[in-house]
C-alpha cells in the first residue's frame, strides 16, 4: 500500500470507528520533504469519505500552495510542531472522539481498568493521560507549543472540549492508539452510568500481562479496522 493510501485508510477508519463526528479531524504521516496530510477540498465530505485526492505532501514550514482549490487544515500546526519537535514521531492523528471528550468534561479519568481485554490501551494509560485545558482551535505555532507542553513525553493528549492528539512511530500505531482510547472512554462512561467505580488493576495483575508486540497489537488490529471499515 502506498503512503498516501495509508493516510486515506487511516482517515476512513477513524470516522468508521466514531472518532470523527462530521468533517472535522485530520491525519498526517512524516515524509522526507515534510508530511502527507489530509487537506480540505472544494467538496469537503469529511474523514469517512477521504480519497487519495485529499492527501497532499506539504513542508513543515510552508508555503502551502495546493492545486484544485485544496487548503491545508486550519490546525496544521498540531502536526507540524509535533513532527518538528519529536523526530521519533512519524504519524499524528487529530480527531474529535465524543466519548473521550465527554469523559474528560465529566471528570471521568482514563485508568488501566482493563487488562487482557485490551493490553495496548492499558499500557498507554497506565502512566496517565495529559490534558490540554484550552478548547481552542490550534491554528498557531504558539498554541501547538502549549499543547505539546501539556503533552510532555506522552504519545497522547486530550484537548478539553475539543478532541485528542495521538502520535505514533507508525500510522498503524497512532490510529490503533486513538481507537483504543475512545473504546476505553466508552467503557469507563458505561461503568460510571451503571453506578460502578473505576478501579485501576492491581500492579500484580498488570505485571502478568505480556507485550504481544507490534505485529499483533498494531498491524493485525490495523488490518482488522481497515477490513471492517471497507476502506
N, C-alpha and C positions, 0 to 999 in steps of 0.2 A: 504494500500500500504506500503510495506517495505521501510525503509530508502534508501537502495541502489537504489531501483526502482524509488524513487522520484528524485534522482540525475540524473538518466537516462532520465527521463521525462524533467527535467529542461534543460539539455543539448540539447535535441531534440527541445524543444520549442524555445530556443534562436536561434538555427540555422534556424528553420522554419520561425521565425519572422524576419530573415535577420540580426541578430546581430553577426553572425559568418560567415565570407566570405568563409572560406575553412576549414582548420584543426586547426585553432588557437582558443584558449579560453578554459576555464575550470571553473568548479563549485565545491564548497565544502560545506559540512554540518558537523557541530560540533558533535562529539561523546564523550562518557566518556573517551575513550582512545586516542583521538586526533581529527581526521576528516576523513570523507569519501570524496574522491576526484576523479575526472575523471583523469585517468592516460593514458599514451601513450603506445599503444601496438605495437607488431611487424607488424601488418597490419592496421596501423592507417588510418581511413577514415573520421575523423572529427566529430564535435558535432552532426551533423544531423543523424549519424549512430551509435551513442553511444549505447552500450549494457551493460548488467549487469556485464559482464566480465571485462569491462573497469573501473569499480568502485572499489577502494581499500581503506581499512582503514589504515591510517598511523599516527604515532605520530607527534606532532607538532615539535619535535626536532630531528627526525631521530633516528636511521639509517633507510634508505629506501631500504630494500632488498625485492623486489617483485618477485612473480613467473611468469613463462611463458613469459619471455622477456619484461615484463612491466617496465616502468620507471615513476617516478613522473614527473609532468610538470616542465620545467626549471624555471617557475615563481612561484613555490610553496611558496616562501617567502611572496608573496602577501597574501596568505591565512593564513599561519602560524603566521605571525606577526600581522595580523588583529585580528585573533581569540585570540592570546595571550594577546594583549593589550586591547581588548574590550570584557569583559566577557558577556555583554548583546547581542553580535552579535553571531548568530548561523549559518548563511549562508553567503557565499561570492560568488559573480559572477564576473568573469573577462571575458570580451568579447571585440570584435573589431567591434562595430556598425558603419557602414560607414557614416551615416548622422550625428551622434553625433561628430565623428572625423572631418568631413568636416565643420560642423557649427563652431566648435571651431577654426579651422585653418582659416576660413573666417572671424572670428571676429563677428559671429552671436551669440548673447547671448541667453541662455535659460531663458526665462522670463515667469511669470504667465500670458500669453496672453489668456489662455482659462480658463473657469470656469466650468460650468456644463458639458461641453464636456468631461472633464477628471479631476475630482476633486482631486484624489490622486496625480497625477503628478503636478497639480497646487500647492498643498501644499508642495510637495517635492522641487520644485524650488523656492518657494516664498522667502526663506531666502538665495538664491544664490547657485550656483553650483561651488565648488572649482575646480581648475585645477592644476595638477602636470605638470610643464613645460618641463620635460625631456622625449624625445621619445626613451627611452632605455628599454631593457628587464630587468625586475626587478628580477634578479637572485640571489641577495644577501640580507641579512637582513638589511644592511645599506641603500640600495636603497628602500626597503619596508618601512623603517623608514622615509625616505624623503617623500615618497608618503603619508604616514599616517600623517606626519606633515602638508602637504598641505591640506589634507582631513579634519583635525581638528575633530570637533564633528559631522560632516555631514555624512549621510549614503551613499554618492556618491562622486566620484572624477573622473573627466575627465582626461585622460592621454594624453597629447598633442601629436599628430602624432602617436598615439598608440591604445588607446581604452578607456575602462572605468572599474572602480571597483565600485561595488554596494554591500551593505550589507543589512541584514535584521534579524529580530528576528526569522523568519521562512524562509524556502526555497521559499515558495509562495510569500512572501513579497519581497525578493531580486529579484526574477525573474520578477514579475509584475512591480517593480520599474524600472528595466533595460529596459523592453519593453516599458513602458510609456515614459521614457526619449528619446528613439530612435524615437518614434512616434512624440513627441513634436519637436525634432530636424528636422524631415522631414517636419512637418507643418511650422516651422519657416523658413526653407530654401524656401519652396513654397511661403510664404508671401513675402520674400525678392525678389525672382525671379519675382514675379508678380508686383514688383515696390512698394509694400506696406511698411509700417513702423511698427515695432514691438512695441506695447504699452502695458505695464502691465495693468491689470484690476484695476479699482479704488478700494480703500480699502472698500468702502461701498458695492460693489458687492461681494468682497471676503468674507466679514463678513456674507453675506447671505447664503453662501454655507455650507451645513452641513457636518459633518463627518459621512459617511454612514456605517462605521465600517468594520472590517476585513472580516466579513462573506460575504460582497458584494464586497468590494474593492480589496480583495486579493484572498480569497478562491474561489469565484464564477468566477473571471477572470482567476485564475489558471486552474479551470476545463474547462473553455471555450478554453483557449490556448492549454491545453492538448488534448481536443477533436479535435480541428481544425488541430493540428499537426499530429494526428493519432498515437500519442505515446502510 
